[in-house]
Amino acid sequence: MVRRLPTPYSYSQAVAAGDYVFLGLQRGFGATFTEQLRSALDGLTDTLARIGTSPDQVVKLHVYLKHIRDLPEMEKTMASYFSDGAYPARMTTTTEFIDSDCLLMMDGVAYTGIA
């Protein structure tokens, strides 16, 4: 069975398929990088809750930063959203965004099955 959390756009916020949840674009809002990161992580947490799981089930996270200089702040903030030792595999890269005020986006995969 496939379950989708649709958006008003041409993508789903999340798609649950079997034991996996594929997380679409998570973007934060705010004036600073930290505000946007916290907003994106709160959105990720809310999306996971709507699908019936939590951040500790995220196995892969891809973070796209506008500025690599924000990586140390991202590292510090990420630690407060995931349980110690339950960090997902992660790739971080830099890119430009269509929206000039956007400083980061993320997507990922969560596993909900029993290991």
KEPA-949948 format. One record per residue: residue number from 0; residue in one letter; x negated, y, z negated of N, C-alpha, C in turn. Coordinates in nm, 4 decimals, always signed. Last residue first. Layout:
// KEPA-949948
<atom num="NUM" residuo="A" n_X="X" n_Y="Y" n_Z="Z" ca_X="X" ca_Y="Y" ca_Z="Z" c_X="X" c_Y="Y" c_Z="Z"/>
...
***
This chain:
// KEPA-949948
<atom num="114" residuo="A" n_X="-1.3431" n_Y="-0.3899" n_Z="-1.2707" ca_X="-1.4749" ca_Y="-0.4416" ca_Z="-1.2297" c_X="-1.5088" c_Y="-0.5678" c_Z="-1.3040"/>
<atom num="113" residuo="I" n_X="-1.0339" n_Y="-0.3209" n_Z="-1.1441" ca_X="-1.1037" ca_Y="-0.3744" ca_Z="-1.2607" c_X="-1.2350" c_Y="-0.4364" c_Z="-1.2126"/>
<atom num="112" residuo="G" n_X="-0.9872" n_Y="-0.0176" n_Z="-0.9533" ca_X="-0.9749" ca_Y="-0.1602" ca_Z="-0.9810" c_X="-1.0509" c_Y="-0.2003" c_Z="-1.1057"/>
<atom num="111" residuo="T" n_X="-1.0317" n_Y="+0.2390" n_Z="-0.8793" ca_X="-0.9359" ca_Y="+0.2168" ca_Z="-0.9865" c_X="-0.9182" c_Y="+0.0706" c_Z="-1.0235"/>
<atom num="110" residuo="Y" n_X="-1.2716" n_Y="+0.4655" n_Z="-0.7840" ca_X="-1.2385" ca_Y="+0.3233" ca_Z="-0.7846" c_X="-1.1477" c_Y="+0.2969" c_Z="-0.9040"/>
<atom num="109" residuo="A" n_X="-1.2909" n_Y="+0.7517" n_Z="-0.5706" ca_X="-1.2744" ca_Y="+0.6935" ca_Z="-0.7041" c_X="-1.2349" c_Y="+0.5470" c_Z="-0.6864"/>
<atom num="108" residuo="V" n_X="-1.4839" n_Y="+0.9719" n_Z="-0.3786" ca_X="-1.4146" ca_Y="+0.8447" ca_Z="-0.3827" c_X="-1.4076" c_Y="+0.7989" c_Z="-0.5287"/>
<atom num="107" residuo="G" n_X="-1.4723" n_Y="+1.3132" n_Z="-0.2482" ca_X="-1.5298" ca_Y="+1.1970" ca_Z="-0.3128" c_X="-1.4427" c_Y="+1.0735" c_Z="-0.3036"/>
<atom num="106" residuo="D" n_X="-1.5696" n_Y="+1.6580" n_Z="-0.2094" ca_X="-1.4811" ca_Y="+1.5460" ca_Z="-0.1814" c_X="-1.5442" c_Y="+1.4223" c_Z="-0.2451"/>
<atom num="105" residuo="M" n_X="-1.5859" n_Y="+2.0165" n_Z="-0.2513" ca_X="-1.6283" ca_Y="+1.8799" ca_Z="-0.2810" c_X="-1.5238" c_Y="+1.7808" c_Z="-0.2327"/>
<atom num="104" residuo="M" n_X="-1.7329" n_Y="+2.3403" n_Z="-0.2081" ca_X="-1.6243" ca_Y="+2.2451" ca_Z="-0.1865" c_X="-1.6770" c_Y="+2.1082" c_Z="-0.2243"/>
<atom num="103" residuo="L" n_X="-1.8233" n_Y="+2.6817" n_Z="-0.2813" ca_X="-1.8426" ca_Y="+2.5368" ca_Z="-0.2871" c_X="-1.7146" c_Y="+2.4632" c_Z="-0.2522"/>
<atom num="102" residuo="L" n_X="-1.7661" n_Y="+2.9443" n_Z="-0.2264" ca_X="-1.9031" ca_Y="+2.9138" ca_Z="-0.2674" c_X="-1.9302" c_Y="+2.7645" c_Z="-0.2794"/>
<atom num="101" residuo="C" n_X="-1.5771" n_Y="+3.1557" n_Z="-0.0244" ca_X="-1.5908" ca_Y="+3.0191" ca_Z="-0.0752" c_X="-1.7379" c_Y="+2.9896" c_Z="-0.1043"/>
<atom num="100" residuo="D" n_X="-1.5546" n_Y="+3.3947" n_Z="+0.1057" ca_X="-1.5607" ca_Y="+3.3993" ca_Z="-0.0408" c_X="-1.5807" c_Y="+3.2612" c_Z="-0.1039"/>
<atom num="99" residuo="S" n_X="-1.5285" n_Y="+3.3323" n_Z="+0.3763" ca_X="-1.6541" ca_Y="+3.3930" ca_Z="+0.3307" c_X="-1.6670" c_Y="+3.3977" c_Z="+0.1789"/>
<atom num="98" residuo="D" n_X="-1.4127" n_Y="+3.0393" n_Z="+0.5039" ca_X="-1.3742" ca_Y="+3.1488" ca_Z="+0.4141" c_X="-1.5008" c_Y="+3.2064" c_Z="+0.3511"/>
<atom num="97" residuo="I" n_X="-1.5779" n_Y="+2.8550" n_Z="+0.6329" ca_X="-1.4933" ca_Y="+2.9441" ca_Z="+0.7129" c_X="-1.4520" c_Y="+3.0649" c_Z="+0.6296"/>
<atom num="96" residuo="F" n_X="-1.9126" n_Y="+2.8252" n_Z="+0.5027" ca_X="-1.7697" ca_Y="+2.7953" ca_Z="+0.4999" c_X="-1.6933" c_Y="+2.8954" c_Z="+0.5864"/>
<atom num="95" residuo="E" n_X="-2.2287" n_Y="+2.6617" n_Z="+0.5423" ca_X="-2.1463" ca_Y="+2.7824" ca_Z="+0.5507" c_X="-2.0001" c_Y="+2.7386" c_Z="+0.5502"/>
<atom num="94" residuo="T" n_X="-2.4041" n_Y="+2.4509" n_Z="+0.3091" ca_X="-2.3351" ca_Y="+2.4762" ca_Z="+0.4349" c_X="-2.2691" c_Y="+2.6133" c_Z="+0.4299"/>
<atom num="93" residuo="T" n_X="-2.5995" n_Y="+2.2021" n_Z="+0.1430" ca_X="-2.5581" ca_Y="+2.3408" ca_Z="+0.1628" c_X="-2.4954" c_Y="+2.3563" c_Z="+0.3006"/>
<atom num="92" residuo="T" n_X="-2.5280" n_Y="+1.9205" n_Z="-0.0731" ca_X="-2.5840" ca_Y="+1.9804" ca_Z="+0.0472" c_X="-2.5394" c_Y="+2.1260" c_Z="+0.0555"/>
<atom num="91" residuo="T" n_X="-2.5523" n_Y="+1.6378" n_Z="-0.2709" ca_X="-2.5279" ca_Y="+1.7818" ca_Z="-0.2682" c_X="-2.5979" c_Y="+1.8384" c_Z="-0.1464"/>
<atom num="90" residuo="M" n_X="-2.4106" n_Y="+1.3388" n_Z="-0.3691" ca_X="-2.4914" ca_Y="+1.4045" ca_Z="-0.2678" c_X="-2.4538" c_Y="+1.5514" c_Z="-0.2719"/>
<atom num="89" residuo="R" n_X="-2.3929" n_Y="+1.0971" n_Z="-0.6277" ca_X="-2.3617" ca_Y="+1.2293" ca_Z="-0.5731" c_X="-2.4618" c_Y="+1.2692" c_Z="-0.4673"/>
<atom num="88" residuo="A" n_X="-2.2197" n_Y="+0.8642" n_Z="-0.8241" ca_X="-2.3263" ca_Y="+0.8847" ca_Z="-0.7258" c_X="-2.2924" c_Y="+1.0165" c_Z="-0.6569"/>
<atom num="87" residuo="P" n_X="-2.0845" n_Y="+1.0070" n_Z="-1.1300" ca_X="-2.0732" ca_Y="+0.9421" ca_Z="-0.9994" c_X="-2.2040" c_Y="+0.9523" c_Z="-0.9216"/>
<atom num="86" residuo="Y" n_X="-2.1562" n_Y="+0.9274" n_Z="-1.4720" ca_X="-2.1650" ca_Y="+1.0206" ca_Z="-1.3589" c_X="-2.1512" c_Y="+0.9461" c_Z="-1.2276"/>
<atom num="85" residuo="A" n_X="-2.1413" n_Y="+0.8185" n_Z="-1.7219" ca_X="-2.0376" ca_Y="+0.7820" ca_Z="-1.6241" c_X="-2.0377" c_Y="+0.8789" c_Z="-1.5060"/>
<atom num="84" residuo="G" n_X="-2.3211" n_Y="+0.9182" n_Z="-1.9024" ca_X="-2.3480" ca_Y="+0.7864" ca_Z="-1.8469" c_X="-2.2468" c_Y="+0.7406" c_Z="-1.7439"/>
<atom num="83" residuo="D" n_X="-2.0762" n_Y="+1.1051" n_Z="-2.0570" ca_X="-2.2188" ca_Y="+1.0768" ca_Z="-2.0518" c_X="-2.2401" c_Y="+0.9338" c_Z="-2.0041"/>
<atom num="82" residuo="S" n_X="-1.7975" n_Y="+1.1800" n_Z="-1.8472" ca_X="-1.8515" ca_Y="+1.1205" ca_Z="-1.9690" c_X="-1.9996" c_Y="+1.0906" c_Z="-1.9495"/>
<atom num="81" residuo="F" n_X="-1.7693" n_Y="+1.4937" n_Z="-1.6821" ca_X="-1.7821" ca_Y="+1.3484" ca_Z="-1.6740" c_X="-1.8401" c_Y="+1.2975" c_Z="-1.8056"/>
<atom num="80" residuo="Y" n_X="-1.7726" n_Y="+1.7615" n_Z="-1.7340" ca_X="-1.6520" ca_Y="+1.7045" ca_Z="-1.6727" c_X="-1.6545" c_Y="+1.5524" c_Z="-1.6631"/>
<atom num="79" residuo="S" n_X="-2.0148" n_Y="+1.8505" n_Z="-1.8246" ca_X="-1.9004" ca_Y="+1.8690" ca_Z="-1.9140" c_X="-1.7711" c_Y="+1.8083" c_Z="-1.8575"/>
<atom num="78" residuo="A" n_X="-2.1911" n_Y="+1.8089" n_Z="-1.6166" ca_X="-2.2061" ca_Y="+1.7261" ca_Z="-1.7364" c_X="-2.0874" c_Y="+1.7389" c_Z="-1.8306"/>
<atom num="77" residuo="M" n_X="-2.1333" n_Y="+2.0146" n_Z="-1.4385" ca_X="-2.0868" ca_Y="+1.8784" ca_Z="-1.4088" c_X="-2.0895" c_Y="+1.7916" c_Z="-1.5341"/>
<atom num="76" residuo="T" n_X="-2.2767" n_Y="+2.2318" n_Z="-1.5468" ca_X="-2.1305" ca_Y="+2.2284" ca_Z="-1.5560" c_X="-2.0753" c_Y="+2.0880" c_Z="-1.5321"/>
<atom num="75" residuo="K" n_X="-2.5437" n_Y="+2.1677" n_Z="-1.4844" ca_X="-2.5029" ca_Y="+2.1928" ca_Z="-1.6226" c_X="-2.3515" c_Y="+2.1773" c_Z="-1.6390"/>
<atom num="74" residuo="E" n_X="-2.5350" n_Y="+2.1469" n_Z="-1.2023" ca_X="-2.5807" ca_Y="+2.0347" ca_Z="-1.2856" c_X="-2.5299" c_Y="+2.0488" c_Z="-1.4291"/>
<atom num="73" residuo="M" n_X="-2.4577" n_Y="+2.4074" n_Z="-1.1312" ca_X="-2.3703" ca_Y="+2.2948" ca_Z="-1.1006" c_X="-2.4070" c_Y="+2.1754" c_Z="-1.1891"/>
<atom num="72" residuo="E" n_X="-2.6822" n_Y="+2.5513" n_Z="-1.2079" ca_X="-2.5548" ca_Y="+2.5769" ca_Z="-1.2771" c_X="-2.4571" c_Y="+2.4627" c_Z="-1.2531"/>
<atom num="71" residuo="P" n_X="-2.8698" n_Y="+2.4435" n_Z="-1.0200" ca_X="-2.8875" ca_Y="+2.4257" ca_Z="-1.1653" c_X="-2.7592" c_Y="+2.4501" c_Z="-1.2457"/>
<atom num="70" residuo="L" n_X="-2.7439" n_Y="+2.5206" n_Z="-0.7626" ca_X="-2.7581" ca_Y="+2.3815" ca_Z="-0.8054" c_X="-2.7815" c_Y="+2.3665" c_Z="-0.9563"/>
<atom num="69" residuo="D" n_X="-2.7419" n_Y="+2.7737" n_Z="-0.6612" ca_X="-2.6371" ca_Y="+2.7411" ca_Z="-0.7584" c_X="-2.6487" c_Y="+2.5985" c_Z="-0.8126"/>
<atom num="68" residuo="R" n_X="-2.9289" n_Y="+2.7884" n_Z="-0.4627" ca_X="-2.9669" ca_Y="+2.8463" ca_Z="-0.5925" c_X="-2.8638" c_Y="+2.8146" c_Z="-0.7016"/>
<atom num="67" residuo="I" n_X="-2.8045" n_Y="+2.7082" n_Z="-0.2337" ca_X="-2.8754" ca_Y="+2.6063" ca_Z="-0.3107" c_X="-2.9167" c_Y="+2.6590" c_Z="-0.4478"/>
<atom num="66" residuo="H" n_X="-2.4883" n_Y="+2.8218" n_Z="-0.1499" ca_X="-2.6236" ca_Y="+2.8644" ca_Z="-0.1867" c_X="-2.6892" c_Y="+2.7580" c_Z="-0.2741"/>
<atom num="65" residuo="K" n_X="-2.2647" n_Y="+2.6746" n_Z="-0.0907" ca_X="-2.3021" ca_Y="+2.7809" ca_Z="+0.0023" c_X="-2.4477" c_Y="+2.8220" c_Z="-0.0215"/>
<atom num="64" residuo="L" n_X="-2.2488" n_Y="+2.3209" n_Z="-0.1232" ca_X="-2.2761" ca_Y="+2.4523" ca_Z="-0.1811" c_X="-2.3067" c_Y="+2.5518" c_Z="-0.0710"/>
<atom num="63" residuo="Y" n_X="-2.0608" n_Y="+2.0421" n_Z="-0.1569" ca_X="-2.1120" ca_Y="+2.1323" ca_Z="-0.0546" c_X="-2.1273" c_Y="+2.2698" c_Z="-0.1184"/>
<atom num="62" residuo="V" n_X="-2.0841" n_Y="+1.7249" n_Z="-0.2902" ca_X="-2.0647" ca_Y="+1.8671" ca_Z="-0.3205" c_X="-2.1342" c_Y="+1.9486" c_Z="-0.2122"/>
<atom num="61" residuo="H" n_X="-1.9370" n_Y="+1.4213" n_Z="-0.3186" ca_X="-2.0185" ca_Y="+1.5011" ca_Z="-0.2267" c_X="-1.9837" c_Y="+1.6474" c_Z="-0.2521"/>
<atom num="60" residuo="L" n_X="-1.9348" n_Y="+1.1403" n_Z="-0.5186" ca_X="-1.8944" ca_Y="+1.2799" ca_Z="-0.5077" c_X="-1.9915" c_Y="+1.3506" c_Z="-0.4146"/>
<atom num="59" residuo="K" n_X="-1.8246" n_Y="+0.8263" n_Z="-0.6184" ca_X="-1.9035" ca_Y="+0.9016" ca_Z="-0.5201" c_X="-1.8478" c_Y="+1.0415" c_Z="-0.5103"/>
<atom num="58" residuo="V" n_X="-1.6640" n_Y="+0.7358" n_Z="-0.8207" ca_X="-1.7879" ca_Y="+0.6621" ca_Z="-0.7954" c_X="-1.8795" c_Y="+0.7358" c_Z="-0.6990"/>
<atom num="57" residuo="V" n_X="-1.4511" n_Y="+0.8254" n_Z="-1.0736" ca_X="-1.5141" ca_Y="+0.8745" ca_Z="-0.9501" c_X="-1.6477" c_Y="+0.8031" c_Z="-0.9338"/>
<atom num="56" residuo="Q" n_X="-1.3552" n_Y="+0.7573" n_Z="-1.3182" ca_X="-1.3405" ca_Y="+0.6568" ca_Z="-1.2129" c_X="-1.4003" c_Y="+0.7032" c_Z="-1.0793"/>
<atom num="55" residuo="D" n_X="-1.3762" n_Y="+0.9796" n_Z="-1.4761" ca_X="-1.4692" ca_Y="+0.8692" ca_Z="-1.5029" c_X="-1.4605" c_Y="+0.7584" c_Z="-1.3988"/>
<atom num="54" residuo="P" n_X="-1.1593" n_Y="+1.1430" n_Z="-1.3997" ca_X="-1.2930" ca_Y="+1.1677" ca_Z="-1.3430" c_X="-1.3916" c_Y="+1.0535" c_Z="-1.3678"/>
<atom num="53" residuo="S" n_X="-0.8794" n_Y="+0.9074" n_Z="-1.3642" ca_X="-0.9537" ca_Y="+1.0154" ca_Z="-1.4295" c_X="-1.0903" c_Y="+1.0351" c_Z="-1.3643"/>
<atom num="52" residuo="T" n_X="-0.5429" n_Y="+0.8284" n_Z="-1.2421" ca_X="-0.6779" ca_Y="+0.7939" ca_Z="-1.2858" c_X="-0.7494" c_Y="+0.9181" c_Z="-1.3402"/>
<atom num="51" residuo="G" n_X="-0.3048" n_Y="+0.8807" n_Z="-1.1047" ca_X="-0.3052" ca_Y="+0.7854" ca_Z="-1.2144" c_X="-0.4436" c_Y="+0.7432" c_Z="-1.2619"/>
<atom num="50" residuo="I" n_X="-0.2669" n_Y="+1.0806" n_Z="-0.9329" ca_X="-0.2785" ca_Y="+0.9496" ca_Z="-0.8699" c_X="-0.2879" c_Y="+0.8397" c_Z="-0.9765"/>
<atom num="49" residuo="R" n_X="-0.2704" n_Y="+1.2928" n_Z="-1.1048" ca_X="-0.1493" ca_Y="+1.2703" ca_Z="-1.0243" c_X="-0.1495" c_Y="+1.1326" c_Z="-0.9592"/>
<atom num="48" residuo="A" n_X="-0.5348" n_Y="+1.2762" n_Z="-1.1926" ca_X="-0.4254" ca_Y="+1.2469" ca_Z="-1.2862" c_X="-0.2965" c_Y="+1.2182" c_Z="-1.2105"/>
<atom num="47" residuo="L" n_X="-0.6703" n_Y="+1.3624" n_Z="-0.9608" ca_X="-0.6889" ca_Y="+1.2251" ca_Z="-1.0106" c_X="-0.5775" c_Y="+1.1852" c_Z="-1.1062"/>
<atom num="46" residuo="T" n_X="-0.5813" n_Y="+1.6275" n_Z="-0.9552" ca_X="-0.5513" ca_Y="+1.5372" ca_Z="-0.8444" c_X="-0.5630" c_Y="+1.3916" c_Z="-0.8896"/>
<atom num="45" residuo="D" n_X="-0.6936" n_Y="+1.7237" n_Z="-1.1958" ca_X="-0.5479" ca_Y="+1.7223" ca_Z="-1.1769" c_X="-0.5064" c_Y="+1.6263" c_Z="-1.0663"/>
<atom num="44" residuo="T" n_X="-0.9686" n_Y="+1.6955" n_Z="-1.1325" ca_X="-0.9113" ca_Y="+1.6254" ca_Z="-1.2483" c_X="-0.7598" c_Y="+1.6144" c_Z="-1.2354"/>
<atom num="43" residuo="L" n_X="-0.9835" n_Y="+1.8731" n_Z="-0.9159" ca_X="-1.0183" ca_Y="+1.7329" ca_Z="-0.8980" c_X="-0.9570" c_Y="+1.6480" c_Z="-1.0096"/>
<atom num="42" residuo="G" n_X="-0.9201" n_Y="+2.1115" n_Z="-1.0479" ca_X="-0.8343" ca_Y="+2.0615" ca_Z="-0.9399" c_X="-0.8582" c_Y="+1.9142" c_Z="-0.9133"/>
<atom num="41" residuo="D" n_X="-1.1416" n_Y="+2.1266" n_Z="-1.2158" ca_X="-1.0069" ca_Y="+2.1173" ca_Z="-1.2748" c_X="-0.9087" c_Y="+2.0636" c_Z="-1.1716"/>
<atom num="40" residuo="L" n_X="-1.3369" n_Y="+2.1552" n_Z="-1.0179" ca_X="-1.3381" ca_Y="+2.0369" ca_Z="-1.1032" c_X="-1.2056" c_Y="+2.0180" c_Z="-1.1765"/>
<atom num="39" residuo="A" n_X="-1.2606" n_Y="+2.4059" n_Z="-0.9141" ca_X="-1.2625" ca_Y="+2.2877" ca_Z="-0.8270" c_X="-1.2599" c_Y="+2.1594" c_Z="-0.9094"/>
<atom num="38" residuo="S" n_X="-1.2920" n_Y="+2.5660" n_Z="-1.1440" ca_X="-1.1615" ca_Y="+2.5570" ca_Z="-1.0788" c_X="-1.1545" c_Y="+2.4326" c_Z="-0.9890"/>
<atom num="37" residuo="R" n_X="-1.5670" n_Y="+2.5388" n_Z="-1.1864" ca_X="-1.4722" ca_Y="+2.4914" ca_Z="-1.2886" c_X="-1.3326" c_Y="+2.4739" c_Z="-1.2289"/>
<atom num="36" residuo="L" n_X="-1.6557" n_Y="+2.6603" n_Z="-0.9454" ca_X="-1.6889" ca_Y="+2.5222" ca_Z="-0.9768" c_X="-1.5921" c_Y="+2.4652" c_Z="-1.0794"/>
<atom num="35" residuo="Q" n_X="-1.5560" n_Y="+2.9219" n_Z="-0.9686" ca_X="-1.5124" ca_Y="+2.8375" ca_Z="-0.8581" c_X="-1.5406" c_Y="+2.6903" c_Z="-0.8862"/>
<atom num="34" residuo="E" n_X="-1.6932" n_Y="+3.0064" n_Z="-1.1996" ca_X="-1.5463" ca_Y="+3.0054" ca_Z="-1.1972" c_X="-1.4954" c_Y="+2.9138" c_Z="-1.0867"/>
<atom num="33" residuo="T" n_X="-1.9580" n_Y="+2.9827" n_Z="-1.1039" ca_X="-1.9124" ca_Y="+2.9019" ca_Z="-1.2172" c_X="-1.7607" c_Y="+2.8953" c_Z="-1.2233"/>
<atom num="32" residuo="F" n_X="-1.9616" n_Y="+3.1765" n_Z="-0.8969" ca_X="-1.9830" ca_Y="+3.0356" ca_Z="-0.8671" c_X="-1.9281" c_Y="+2.9472" c_Z="-0.9793"/>
<atom num="31" residuo="T" n_X="-1.6920" n_Y="+3.4161" n_Z="-0.9370" ca_X="-1.8294" ca_Y="+3.3691" ca_Z="-0.9516" c_X="-1.8390" c_Y="+3.2215" c_Z="-0.9147"/>
<atom num="30" residuo="A" n_X="-1.4224" n_Y="+3.4627" n_Z="-0.8909" ca_X="-1.5177" ca_Y="+3.5628" ca_Z="-0.8431" c_X="-1.6618" c_Y="+3.5120" c_Z="-0.8470"/>
<atom num="29" residuo="G" n_X="-1.2188" n_Y="+3.1894" n_Z="-0.7678" ca_X="-1.2725" ca_Y="+3.2759" ca_Z="-0.8708" c_X="-1.3773" c_Y="+3.3677" c_Z="-0.8108"/>
<atom num="28" residuo="F" n_X="-1.1511" n_Y="+2.8457" n_Z="-0.6937" ca_X="-1.1276" ca_Y="+2.9886" ca_Z="-0.6722" c_X="-1.1813" c_Y="+3.0664" c_Z="-0.7909"/>
<atom num="27" residuo="G" n_X="-1.2591" n_Y="+2.5451" n_Z="-0.5217" ca_X="-1.2282" ca_Y="+2.6272" ca_Z="-0.6377" c_X="-1.2069" c_Y="+2.7719" c_Z="-0.5996"/>
<atom num="26" residuo="R" n_X="-1.1430" n_Y="+2.2633" n_Z="-0.3473" ca_X="-1.2058" ca_Y="+2.3940" ca_Z="-0.3425" c_X="-1.1650" c_Y="+2.4727" c_Z="-0.4652"/>
<atom num="25" residuo="Q" n_X="-1.1638" n_Y="+1.9587" n_Z="-0.2181" ca_X="-1.1364" ca_Y="+2.0232" ca_Z="-0.3463" c_X="-1.2145" c_Y="+2.1539" c_Z="-0.3441"/>
<atom num="24" residuo="L" n_X="-1.0643" n_Y="+1.7514" n_Z="+0.0416" ca_X="-1.1179" ca_Y="+1.8821" ca_Z="+0.0046" c_X="-1.0699" c_Y="+1.9292" c_Z="-0.1313"/>
<atom num="23" residuo="G" n_X="-0.9793" n_Y="+1.4267" n_Z="-0.0809" ca_X="-1.0037" ca_Y="+1.5248" ca_Z="+0.0228" c_X="-1.0595" c_Y="+1.6525" c_Z="-0.0381"/>
<atom num="22" residuo="L" n_X="-1.0728" n_Y="+1.1197" n_Z="-0.2068" ca_X="-1.0407" ca_Y="+1.2580" ca_Z="-0.2421" c_X="-1.0777" c_Y="+1.3508" c_Z="-0.1278"/>
<atom num="21" residuo="F" n_X="-0.9436" n_Y="+0.8105" n_Z="-0.2147" ca_X="-1.0286" ca_Y="+0.8956" ca_Z="-0.1327" c_X="-0.9836" c_Y="+1.0398" c_Z="-0.1541"/>
<atom num="20" residuo="V" n_X="-0.9438" n_Y="+0.5519" n_Z="-0.4300" ca_X="-0.8808" ca_Y="+0.6817" ca_Z="-0.4081" c_X="-0.9821" c_Y="+0.7668" c_Z="-0.3329"/>
<atom num="19" residuo="Y" n_X="-0.9003" n_Y="+0.1952" n_Z="-0.4250" ca_X="-0.9789" ca_Y="+0.3162" ca_Z="-0.4024" c_X="-0.8911" c_Y="+0.4397" c_Z="-0.3858"/>
<atom num="18" residuo="D" n_X="-0.7678" n_Y="-0.0429" n_Z="-0.4252" ca_X="-0.8350" ca_Y="-0.0036" ca_Z="-0.5496" c_X="-0.9110" c_Y="+0.1282" c_Z="-0.5378"/>
<atom num="17" residuo="G" n_X="-0.5344" n_Y="+0.0579" n_Z="-0.1872" ca_X="-0.5875" ca_Y="-0.0534" ca_Z="-0.2648" c_X="-0.6464" c_Y="-0.0029" c_Z="-0.3957"/>
<atom num="16" residuo="A" n_X="-0.5654" n_Y="+0.3868" n_Z="-0.1572" ca_X="-0.5531" ca_Y="+0.2689" ca_Z="-0.0713" c_X="-0.6177" c_Y="+0.1513" c_Z="-0.1441"/>
<atom num="15" residuo="A" n_X="-0.4661" n_Y="+0.7117" n_Z="-0.1899" ca_X="-0.4926" ca_Y="+0.5897" ca_Z="-0.2655" c_X="-0.4645" c_Y="+0.4720" c_Z="-0.1731"/>
<atom num="14" residuo="V" n_X="-0.5855" n_Y="+1.0143" n_Z="-0.1016" ca_X="-0.5202" ca_Y="+0.8970" ca_Z="-0.0447" c_X="-0.5631" c_Y="+0.7767" c_Z="-0.1279"/>
<atom num="13" residuo="A" n_X="-0.5454" n_Y="+1.3641" n_Z="-0.1592" ca_X="-0.5981" ca_Y="+1.2336" ca_Z="-0.1976" c_X="-0.5177" c_Y="+1.1255" c_Z="-0.1271"/>
<atom num="12" residuo="Q" n_X="-0.4660" n_Y="+1.5692" n_Z="+0.0003" ca_X="-0.5512" ca_Y="+1.6013" ca_Z="-0.1127" c_X="-0.6177" c_Y="+1.4744" c_Z="-0.1656"/>
<atom num="11" residuo="S" n_X="-0.4710" n_Y="+1.5235" n_Z="+0.3540" ca_X="-0.4155" ca_Y="+1.4897" ca_Z="+0.2229" c_X="-0.5158" c_Y="+1.5268" c_Z="+0.1150"/>
<atom num="10" residuo="Y" n_X="-0.4370" n_Y="+1.7627" n_Z="+0.6217" ca_X="-0.5121" ca_Y="+1.6635" ca_Z="+0.5459" c_X="-0.4381" c_Y="+1.6355" c_Z="+0.4150"/>
<atom num="9" residuo="S" n_X="-0.3374" n_Y="+1.9938" n_Z="+0.7500" ca_X="-0.3480" ca_Y="+1.8671" ca_Z="+0.8237" c_X="-0.4389" c_Y="+1.7662" c_Z="+0.7542"/>
<atom num="8" residuo="Y" n_X="-0.1417" n_Y="+2.1471" n_Z="+0.4844" ca_X="-0.2334" ca_Y="+2.1502" ca_Z="+0.5973" c_X="-0.2440" c_Y="+2.0114" c_Z="+0.6607"/>
<atom num="7" residuo="P" n_X="-0.0070" n_Y="+2.1329" n_Z="+0.2525" ca_X="+0.0633" ca_Y="+2.1984" ca_Z="+0.3625" c_X="-0.0193" c_Y="+2.2001" c_Z="+0.4913"/>
<atom num="6" residuo="T" n_X="-0.0855" n_Y="+1.7926" n_Z="+0.1549" ca_X="-0.1035" ca_Y="+1.9371" ca_Z="+0.1412" c_X="-0.0211" c_Y="+2.0011" c_Z="+0.2524"/>
<atom num="5" residuo="P" n_X="+0.0048" n_Y="+1.4815" n_Z="-0.0126" ca_X="-0.0084" ca_Y="+1.5723" ca_Z="+0.1012" c_X="-0.0358" c_Y="+1.7166" c_Z="+0.0600"/>
<atom num="4" residuo="L" n_X="-0.1240" n_Y="+1.2151" n_Z="-0.1321" ca_X="-0.0843" ca_Y="+1.3423" ca_Z="-0.1919" c_X="-0.1021" c_Y="+1.4472" c_Z="-0.0829"/>
<atom num="3" residuo="R" n_X="-0.0244" n_Y="+0.8809" n_Z="-0.0480" ca_X="-0.0892" ca_Y="+1.0071" ca_Z="-0.0132" c_X="-0.0351" c_Y="+1.1222" c_Z="-0.0970"/>
<atom num="2" residuo="R" n_X="-0.0897" n_Y="+0.5375" n_Z="-0.0618" ca_X="-0.0164" ca_Y="+0.6497" ca_Z="-0.1221" c_X="-0.0944" c_Y="+0.7775" c_Z="-0.0960"/>
<atom num="1" residuo="V" n_X="-0.0507" n_Y="+0.2230" n_Z="+0.0770" ca_X="-0.1234" ca_Y="+0.3493" ca_Z="+0.0847" c_X="-0.0339" c_Y="+0.4592" c_Z="+0.0284"/>
<atom num="0" residuo="M" n_X="-0.0846" n_Y="-0.1183" n_Z="+0.0000" ca_X="+0.0000" ca_Y="+0.0000" ca_Z="+0.0000" c_X="-0.0893" c_Y="+0.1249" c_Z="+0.0000"/>
***
